[in-house]
Amino acid sequence: MTVRIIDRRFDSKHKSAVNRQRFIRRFKGQIRKAVADAITRRGITDIDSGENIAIPGKDISEPQFQHGQGGVWEGVQPGNDRFHSGDEIERPAGGGSGKGRGGGASNEGEHLDDFVFTLSRDEFLDIFFDDLALPNLVKRQLAKLEEFKRVRAGFTHSGVPTNINIVRTMRDATGRRIAASAPYRAKIRELQARLDELLRDHRTEIDPEVVALRKEIARLKLRIEAIPFIDDFDLRYNNRIRIPQPSTQAVMFCLMDVSGSMDEQKKQTAKRFFMLLYLFLQRSYEKIELVFIRHHTTATEVNEDDFFHSRESGGTVVSSALDLMQKIMAERYSSSLWNIYAAQASDGDNWENDSPRCAELLAERILPGVQYFAYIEITPGEPQNLWKEYQGLEPRFPGRFAMQRIEGLEDIYPVFRELFRKKLA
């Protein structure tokens, strides 16, 4: 039997891009795992870039067509006269040394190296967001978000009726009528001067030359009146263009609880939230500064690597982080030119006597000087004492203070979207 396969797909100049997307879909499991591993190695400022992904050679093998064994044939399969169910097979003598891959040097055997390719920035973000169960529309918005504002840029001959500029339209229409009627008016003045001269010479109204002059003047006046009051050519529309919004500078305070109750999983959840927050601010401001504060019983300003990977831990006194933040704000970001944001991630398990002081610090020193402060409590259980103290701040500072709870990785983006969704004016 002969099998013929005909490919009737249209050839396209974008074929390589289509094939790339098909490849990513096919190996999405391996790619997602590689992206997850990359995230654990990356810093917060490196989230907005691509990644080199390696896929084992054995996983990229392609199915192939080959000729089958034709005709009628018989085969004899050897039986098993050595082993029974449950027997253990002895390890080969010598440990397999010198027999190719996995052993020492050898002149036998061969294998395929891992297949390595580069994920683009947008592809990496799509996979990263997909791990957080993001809607596709939101993934595109976060991966390509650009802020513009529309400004006046003169006038144009085309547009919608709502954008008609009446003053400019009437001015152009008047100018057109004056220009179009100018030859007729000059001719009328010339004929009127000739008519006045004839009448001074006592010519009568029935004089053929006088009658001809009056008819010509009447004809020219009708030509002037026939000029349209407004022509399509006169219409002028307000022209608006999009320009990037003027960029201002912003600082983001990242406050993370690293006490003993914050295990590694909670810290990874906090890291992903801070990555999303950084990505959001990076698209809103040209200049962003990051301030990392870790705290247990004491708070310390640290670099990014120590913020996520330092092993220092201890008890919990959250007010130490707020005290340090307020001090840094006063020393380095007191100017009104700075837009100050803050995100605090904690499991909420604070020293009982310290939680009321935290609420007091926020209300009196921090919230009056920031654009937005978000408190994220990372815990699968009931709200902790810090959450209960902070609840009284939301009605006092609407639009400036917000709080949400995260129980697992799947909650990160819904919580982020709730905290930073665009508010209607």
C-alpha positions as MATLAB code, in Angstrom:
seq = 'MTVRIIDRRFDSKHKSAVNRQRFIRRFKGQIRKAVADAITRRGITDIDSGENIAIPGKDISEPQFQHGQGGVWEGVQPGNDRFHSGDEIERPAGGGSGKGRGGGASNEGEHLDDFVFTLSRDEFLDIFFDDLALPNLVKRQLAKLEEFKRVRAGFTHSGVPTNINIVRTMRDATGRRIAASAPYRAKIRELQARLDELLRDHRTEIDPEVVALRKEIARLKLRIEAIPFIDDFDLRYNNRIRIPQPSTQAVMFCLMDVSGSMDEQKKQTAKRFFMLLYLFLQRSYEKIELVFIRHHTTATEVNEDDFFHSRESGGTVVSSALDLMQKIMAERYSSSLWNIYAAQASDGDNWENDSPRCAELLAERILPGVQYFAYIEITPGEPQNLWKEYQGLEPRFPGRFAMQRIEGLEDIYPVFRELFRKKLA';
ca = [
       0.000    0.000    0.000;
       1.355    3.444   -0.938;
       0.761    6.411    1.372;
       1.164    9.926    0.061;
       1.090   12.984    2.309;
       0.443   16.347    0.624;
       1.051   19.573    2.561;
      -1.505   22.113    1.298;
      -0.669   24.833    3.833;
       0.099   28.244    2.356;
       3.700   29.319    2.572;
       4.078   32.442    4.692;
       6.855   34.848    5.444;
       5.919   34.408    9.132;
       6.313   30.621    8.995;
       9.291   30.602   11.326;
       7.323   32.524   13.986;
       4.428   30.053   13.675;
       6.803   27.105   13.965;
       8.411   28.703   17.023;
       5.067   29.049   18.780;
       4.216   25.445   17.905;
       7.551   24.352   19.357;
       6.904   26.299   22.585;
       3.444   24.755   22.941;
       4.831   21.262   22.396;
       7.551   21.564   25.031;
       5.645   23.869   27.371;
       6.123   21.534   30.318;
       9.917   21.556   30.042;
       9.957   25.298   29.298;
       7.739   26.130   32.265;
      10.036   24.143   34.557;
      13.090   25.948   33.141;
      11.380   29.323   33.643;
      10.503   28.409   37.221;
      14.145   27.490   37.860;
      15.267   30.757   36.259;
      12.959   32.808   38.479;
      14.557   31.378   41.600;
      17.956   32.541   40.303;
      16.865   35.938   39.062;
      16.704   39.215   40.834;
      13.747   41.541   40.797;
      15.325   43.853   38.197;
      16.064   40.954   35.825;
      12.474   39.771   35.420;
      11.965   41.890   32.284;
      14.337   39.959   30.006;
      14.600   36.704   28.071;
      16.165   33.412   29.086;
      18.217   30.581   27.569;
      16.277   27.323   27.857;
      17.845   23.859   27.547;
      15.765   20.826   26.557;
      17.253   17.302   26.702;
      18.044   15.896   23.279;
      15.925   12.789   23.882;
      12.836   14.991   24.283;
      13.059   16.583   20.844;
      13.016   13.380   18.817;
      10.556   13.575   15.935;
       8.238   10.790   14.720;
       9.350    9.346   11.391;
       7.749    7.303    8.611;
       9.545    4.199    7.404;
       8.778    1.158    5.297;
       7.170   -1.710    7.161;
       8.074   -5.366    6.764;
       5.929   -6.600    3.918;
       4.465  -10.013    3.259;
       3.625  -12.785    5.690;
       6.285  -13.584    8.199;
       6.743  -15.633   11.342;
       8.919  -14.984   14.345;
      10.083  -16.949   17.353;
      10.540  -15.067   20.648;
      12.968  -16.504   23.211;
      11.456  -17.494   26.517;
      12.544  -16.549   30.043;
      14.197  -19.443   31.877;
      16.163  -17.369   34.426;
      13.966  -14.881   36.229;
      10.650  -14.946   38.033;
       8.417  -12.120   39.248;
      10.017  -10.307   42.205;
      13.620  -11.352   41.421;
      16.330   -8.689   41.732;
      18.746   -8.322   38.828;
      22.388   -8.083   39.801;
      24.358   -4.963   38.919;
      26.771   -5.559   36.003;
      30.372   -6.123   37.019;
      32.668   -3.117   36.645;
      29.959   -0.516   37.263;
      29.592    0.295   33.579;
      32.837    2.268   33.521;
      34.176    3.093   30.095;
      30.924    2.275   28.294;
      29.988    5.678   26.913;
      27.849    8.378   28.511;
      27.931    8.476   32.283;
      31.244    6.608   32.602;
      34.869    7.368   31.902;
      36.548    8.064   28.568;
      35.609    5.614   25.834;
      35.874    5.148   22.081;
      32.322    3.778   21.929;
      28.799    5.188   22.196;
      27.257    8.509   21.214;
      24.480   10.811   22.416;
      22.828   14.170   21.686;
      23.653   17.337   23.583;
      20.821   19.298   25.146;
      18.924   21.547   22.731;
      19.340   25.191   23.793;
      17.278   28.102   22.513;
      16.504   31.628   23.731;
      13.120   32.773   24.954;
      12.358   36.377   24.046;
      11.361   38.890   26.698;
       7.654   38.644   25.838;
       7.747   34.841   25.652;
       9.447   34.637   29.035;
       6.858   36.977   30.595;
       4.016   34.979   29.054;
       5.334   31.744   30.570;
       6.042   33.493   33.875;
       2.525   34.894   34.048;
       1.016   31.643   32.828;
       2.462   29.955   35.892;
       0.374   32.391   37.910;
      -2.786   31.518   35.962;
      -3.061   34.952   34.334;
      -5.748   35.716   31.723;
      -4.241   36.075   28.252;
      -5.521   39.646   27.853;
      -3.840   40.710   31.061;
      -0.616   38.992   30.017;
      -0.467   41.106   26.874;
      -1.191   44.262   28.826;
       1.582   43.625   31.308;
       4.069   42.514   28.693;
       3.539   45.511   26.392;
       1.979   48.242   28.437;
       2.835   51.799   27.330;
       1.366   54.984   28.718;
       0.577   57.901   26.365;
      -1.413   61.091   26.493;
      -3.165   62.851   23.616;
      -2.240   66.471   22.859;
      -3.358   69.052   20.299;
      -1.220   69.163   17.176;
      -2.740   71.712   14.787;
      -5.510   70.927   12.327;
      -6.253   68.304    9.705;
      -8.564   68.069    6.673;
     -10.152   64.799    7.836;
     -11.748   63.665   11.047;
     -14.997   62.983   12.853;
     -17.740   65.623   13.238;
     -17.148   65.956   16.967;
     -13.630   67.247   16.275;
     -14.633   70.043   13.854;
     -13.043   73.376   14.721;
     -15.802   75.870   13.851;
     -13.694   79.030   14.116;
     -10.940   77.693   11.865;
     -13.495   76.264    9.413;
     -15.379   79.574    9.095;
     -12.156   81.524    8.716;
     -10.961   79.286    5.904;
     -14.389   79.361    4.238;
     -14.439   83.164    4.328;
     -10.955   83.341    2.879;
     -11.896   80.928    0.107;
     -15.002   82.975   -0.815;
     -13.003   86.205   -0.878;
     -10.318   84.641   -3.067;
     -12.811   82.965   -5.405;
     -14.912   86.115   -5.878;
     -12.000   88.548   -6.250;
     -11.840   88.393  -10.124;
     -15.607   88.920  -10.381;
     -15.570   91.870   -8.005;
     -12.694   93.493   -9.912;
     -14.633   93.075  -13.164;
     -17.781   94.483  -11.529;
     -15.883   97.581  -10.370;
     -14.541   98.070  -13.873;
     -17.999   97.721  -15.465;
     -19.617   99.942  -12.820;
     -17.067  102.696  -13.556;
     -17.900  102.468  -17.290;
     -21.639  102.554  -16.518;
     -21.275  105.640  -14.315;
     -19.315  107.341  -17.114;
     -22.074  106.650  -19.643;
     -24.757  107.944  -17.279;
     -22.806  111.171  -16.776;
     -22.814  111.561  -20.548;
     -26.658  111.557  -20.340;
     -27.078  108.126  -21.794;
     -30.552  106.724  -21.179;
     -31.402  103.454  -19.473;
     -32.590  102.027  -22.769;
     -29.256  102.680  -24.400;
     -27.976   99.311  -25.709;
     -24.527   99.766  -24.126;
     -26.061  100.675  -20.736;
     -28.373   97.662  -20.879;
     -25.463   95.362  -21.761;
     -23.374   96.694  -18.881;
     -26.180   96.193  -16.365;
     -26.774   92.630  -17.589;
     -23.093   91.776  -17.278;
     -22.903   93.241  -13.747;
     -26.011   91.223  -12.738;
     -24.478   88.063  -14.202;
     -21.221   88.538  -12.288;
     -23.119   89.120   -9.012;
     -24.973   85.859   -9.583;
     -21.613   84.111  -10.046;
     -20.449   85.520   -6.702;
     -23.637   84.365   -4.969;
     -23.185   80.878   -6.450;
     -19.906   80.404   -4.559;
     -20.673   77.884   -1.722;
     -20.816   79.344    1.776;
     -18.931   76.287    3.130;
     -17.239   73.669    0.996;
     -15.887   70.293    2.062;
     -12.457   71.713    1.422;
     -13.032   74.310    4.162;
     -13.611   71.797    6.960;
     -10.876   71.771    9.600;
     -10.668   69.225   12.394;
      -8.710   69.397   15.609;
      -5.723   67.099   15.242;
      -4.531   65.142   18.260;
      -1.476   62.940   18.492;
      -0.262   60.512   21.139;
       2.977   61.279   22.910;
       4.619   59.442   25.821;
       3.576   60.837   29.154;
       6.170   62.988   30.901;
       8.070   60.647   33.161;
       8.613   61.366   36.797;
      10.689   59.507   39.322;
       9.493   56.932   41.792;
      10.844   54.907   44.660;
       9.485   51.564   45.752;
      10.013   50.324   49.291;
       9.965   46.533   49.565;
       9.466   45.447   53.176;
       9.662   41.725   53.863;
       9.246   39.815   57.084;
      12.043   37.238   57.431;
      11.216   36.012   60.910;
      11.174   32.350   61.752;
       7.526   31.939   60.745;
       8.257   33.044   57.159;
       9.382   29.804   55.522;
      10.993   29.516   52.072;
       7.690   29.054   50.268;
       6.298   32.278   51.718;
       9.463   34.143   50.762;
       9.207   32.871   47.177;
       5.596   34.045   47.067;
       6.698   37.475   48.289;
       9.463   37.563   45.662;
       7.026   36.946   42.835;
       4.721   39.657   44.096;
       7.600   42.151   44.233;
       8.567   41.165   40.670;
       5.085   42.041   39.429;
       5.147   45.314   41.336;
       8.519   46.266   39.867;
       7.316   45.427   36.361;
       4.246   47.600   36.875;
       6.187   50.628   38.107;
       8.859   50.255   35.431;
       6.226   50.947   32.785;
       4.848   53.978   34.599;
       8.036   55.806   35.509;
      11.277   56.448   33.687;
      13.337   56.325   36.857;
      12.679   53.857   39.639;
      14.696   53.340   42.764;
      14.285   50.276   44.943;
      14.758   50.178   48.680;
      14.901   46.690   50.199;
      14.211   46.299   53.913;
      14.358   42.970   55.754;
      13.197   42.679   59.299;
      12.741   40.260   62.144;
      13.296   41.808   65.575;
      15.431   44.481   63.880;
      15.243   45.987   60.387;
      18.086   46.457   57.919;
      18.341   48.049   54.496;
      19.987   45.456   52.249;
      20.803   44.857   48.610;
      18.623   42.739   46.372;
      20.604   39.534   46.790;
      20.508   39.694   50.595;
      16.843   40.663   50.513;
      15.860   37.362   48.922;
      18.640   34.987   49.900;
      20.055   35.960   53.274;
      19.550   33.258   55.909;
      19.307   35.620   58.856;
      16.129   35.146   60.896;
      14.680   35.718   64.344;
      11.585   36.955   66.154;
       9.095   39.474   64.794;
       8.948   43.228   65.466;
       7.339   44.783   62.379;
       7.578   48.361   63.630;
      11.358   48.227   63.187;
      10.867   48.086   59.387;
       8.380   50.977   59.410;
      10.719   53.072   61.554;
      13.555   52.493   59.100;
      11.339   53.285   56.117;
      10.209   56.571   57.660;
      13.818   57.510   58.377;
      14.918   56.785   54.780;
      11.960   58.760   53.409;
      12.951   61.797   55.471;
      16.632   61.618   54.527;
      16.531   60.718   50.816;
      13.025   61.150   49.412;
      11.565   64.170   51.146;
      11.201   66.153   47.889;
       7.737   66.454   46.377;
       9.233   65.272   43.062;
       9.291   61.674   44.291;
       6.363   59.295   43.979;
       6.731   56.934   46.918;
       5.264   53.427   46.853;
       5.587   50.695   49.424;
       4.679   47.033   49.626;
       4.916   45.111   52.877;
       4.866   41.308   52.795;
       4.458   39.381   56.030;
       2.655   36.424   57.487;
       1.124   38.854   59.998;
       2.422   36.990   63.042;
       3.720   40.004   64.978;
       4.521   40.604   68.633;
       1.160   41.535   70.188;
       2.326   44.784   71.800;
       3.964   45.933   68.541;
       0.995   45.746   66.173;
      -0.800   48.868   67.546;
       2.432   50.834   67.172;
       2.694   49.707   63.534;
      -0.760   51.114   62.785;
       0.180   54.349   64.550;
       3.408   54.706   62.549;
       1.597   54.210   59.288;
      -1.196   56.645   60.097;
       0.934   59.479   61.453;
       4.281   59.299   59.638;
       4.182   57.172   56.506;
       0.799   57.265   54.769;
       0.603   61.107   54.596;
       3.775   61.095   52.459;
       3.286   58.139   50.109;
       1.325   57.618   46.931;
       0.299   54.099   47.842;
       1.015   51.520   50.532;
       0.020   47.876   50.055;
       0.066   45.312   52.831;
       0.120   41.672   51.713;
      -0.401   38.984   54.317;
       0.944   35.619   53.154;
      -0.719   32.941   55.220;
      -3.145   30.097   54.493;
      -4.803   30.375   57.879;
      -6.857   32.964   59.709;
      -5.848   36.660   59.613;
      -3.175   37.473   62.184;
      -3.006   40.305   64.716;
      -1.217   42.700   62.342;
      -4.055   42.367   59.837;
      -6.602   43.197   62.509;
      -4.732   46.356   63.516;
      -4.332   47.495   59.895;
      -8.034   47.107   59.126;
      -8.791   50.449   60.725;
      -6.484   52.275   58.288;
      -8.392   51.513   55.072;
     -11.399   53.781   55.773;
      -9.087   56.535   57.083;
      -6.870   56.540   53.972;
      -9.059   55.534   51.014;
      -7.126   55.051   47.797;
      -3.791   55.301   49.580;
      -3.741   52.197   51.772;
      -4.885   48.714   50.783;
      -4.454   45.225   52.128;
      -4.925   41.749   50.673;
      -4.232   38.159   51.682;
      -2.340   35.534   49.637;
      -2.784   31.865   50.455;
      -0.958   30.311   47.490;
       0.845   31.058   44.225;
      -2.429   31.124   42.314;
      -3.551   34.111   44.417;
      -0.593   36.364   43.571;
      -1.843   37.938   40.394;
      -5.531   38.323   41.375;
      -4.350   40.065   44.541;
      -1.922   42.235   42.576;
      -4.655   43.215   40.105;
      -7.014   44.101   42.933;
      -4.389   46.247   44.630;
      -3.270   48.111   41.513;
      -6.261   48.199   39.190;
      -6.899   51.562   37.555;
      -9.366   53.595   39.560;
     -12.078   55.554   37.749;
     -11.889   59.320   38.165;
];
